[in-house]
Amino acid sequence: MASIVIPFRGSNGKRRLEPAPEDARAALALAMLGDVLEASVAVGDTIVATEDAAAEELAVELGVASFHDPGAGQGAAVAEALRSLDGGPVLVVNADVPCARPRDLLTLLGAIPPGGIALVRAADGTTNALALATPGLYAPLYGPRSERRLREHAARIGVASALADIPNLAEDVDTLADLERLGARVGRRTQDALRSLHAALPQ
């Protein structure tokens, strides 16, 4: 069975969801995480890497393991969580892809080349999801052009890499406009949080 690691920076990591107030941004970030977790637990053993107390509580609610983020950044948090795994295929999935469904994660697993790496690229060239034949293939290369840099990393260590065309994983959420554009494609928790936000905003 595959393992799945989901890094979550915390509710303050989505500042571009303004003009939503801080509490609504926190609720939206947590709701998106919840949707990704629900998709993940249907596929494999799931770990949340976070230092956010609300996310740790959500993990308990969903029966998901949590790994306390040591606070050295997303890449380091994922690396530490991966060290706790025995081996086998692993997915690293961002917490802001609320359209994710179990079939999308299974498709990504199936896209791993033998002994290699598969990636889902976001529109801006970053990486929304990563599939590794073994945890030891991971490199903490988040940030601008991460998709390109991860594929270069695969080439350096002599393993194959592949891009996976999975729309529900390619669509990440940075702004309220992103959420509005995705509409009913997002998961139930995110839809509920968005409805609550709309009800709270001045008409």
N, C-alpha and C positions, 0 to 999 in steps of 0.2 A: 504493500500500500504506500502511496505517496504521502509525504509530509508537506505542509503548507505553512509558510511563515509570512505574517502580515505585519509590517512595521506601521506604527501609529504615533505620529509626533505629538498628538494631543489636540485638544479643542482649539488652542490658539494658533494652530498651524494653517488655518484657512482664513487669513486676514483679508484675502481678496473677495470673500463672500459679502463684504460690505456692499450696500448700505444696511444689510441686516445687522441688528444689534448683537453685542457680544454673546449674550446667552443663546440667541437663535443660531449664531454661527457654531457655537459649541454643540448645540442639539443636532444641527445638520451634519457636522463632522462625525459625531457619534453614530448617527443614523446610517450614514454611508458605511462606516466601519461594520455596523451590525449586518447590513445587507451582504457585504463581502464575506463576513464570517459565516453567515447562514449558507451561502453558496459553497464555502470551503469545507464545512464540516460534513457535507454530503459526499465529499470526494476523498478526504483523507484526514489524518491527524493534523490538527491546526494549532499554531502557536501565535499569539499576539506579542510583539516586541514593543513595549511602551513603558513610559514612566507616568502615564496618566491614570489617576485613580478611578475615574469613571469608566475608562476602557477596561481596566482590570475587573471592575464589577460586572461589566457587560460580558466579559469572558467567562466569569463564573456562571452567569445566568445561562449562557449558551453551552456550557460544558467544555469550554476551550481552555487550553493551557495558556498561561501568560509568562513571559520572560521579562524581567524588569530591565528596561533600557538603562545602561550605565551613564547615559547623557553625553556620549561622545559623537553623536550624530547618527543618522539613519543607517549609513553603511556599517558602522561599528556595531550597532544594535543587531542588525541582521546577521553579521558575522558571528557574534556571540551566541545568538539563538541557534544558528546552524551547527555550532560546535557541540550542542547538546544532543544532536541527532546521531543515530548509529550508522546511517548510510541510506542508500536507495534514492530514487528520484525525489526531487523537492521542487516546489514552486515557491517563488517569492512574489507576492501580489500586493500592489499598493492598496491603501485603504480608501482611496477616493475614486473607485471604479464601481459605482453603485448599480450599474447595469449587469454586473457579473452574474452568471448562472452556473450551476454545476456543469452543464454540458460545455461551457466555454473553458472551464478549467481542465476538463477531460480532453478537450481538443488540444489545448496547450501541451498537456502531458504527451499526447500522441505525436506532437510535432518535434519532440526531442530527437535529434539525430543520434545514432548509436554512440554512446559515450560522450555526447556533446551537450550543447546549449541551444535553447530556443527562446526567442524574445518576442514581446509585443511592443511595438513602437507607438508612442504618442505622437500627435500631430506636430509637436514642437521638437521632435527628435530625442526626447527623453524616453525612458523605459517604464512602462506601466506594469509589466509582468515578466517574470524570468523563470524559465524551467531548466533545471540542471539534472543531468544524469546521476550525479553524486554531489553532495554538499561541498566537497573540496574544490569544485570548479568555480566557486563563487569568488568574485572580486568586488570590493566596495567602490563602484564607479558611478554612483548616482550624480545627477546634475546635467548641465548642458551637454548635448551630443552623447549622452550615455549609451544609447543604442549602438552608435558607431564604435565607441570605445570598448564596449563589452565584446563586440565582434572581433575587434583587433586583439583583445585579450585572449579570446578563444584561439585565434590564429597563432598567437605567440606560444601558447601552451600546447599547441598541436591537436586541438579537437575541433570538430565541425560545429558550425553554428547555423541557425536558420531563423528567418523572420516568419512569424505566424500571423496570418491575417484573421484576427478575431475582433470584429467591431465592438462587441460589448466590453472587451478589455482595453481596446484602444481609446475609448471615450472616458477620459478622466474629467473631474469637476474642479475647476478653480474659481469660478464666478457663479453668481446667481443666474446669469444669462445661460451658462452651460446647463444648469439644472432645468431651466425653462425649455431649452432646446431639446433636451433628452425626453422630457415629458413622462409619459407612462412607461417608458423603458426602464426607469430606475426602479429599485426594489421597494417593497412595501414600507419599510421603515423610513426610507428617504422621502417617499411620497407623503407619509403622515407628517413628517417634520416640515416639509415644504408647505403643506396645507395649514399647519399651525402658524408658520411664519406669515403666510398671506392673511390669516385671520387677525394677526396682531398688528400688521402694518396699517397706517392711516389710509383710508379709502379716498 
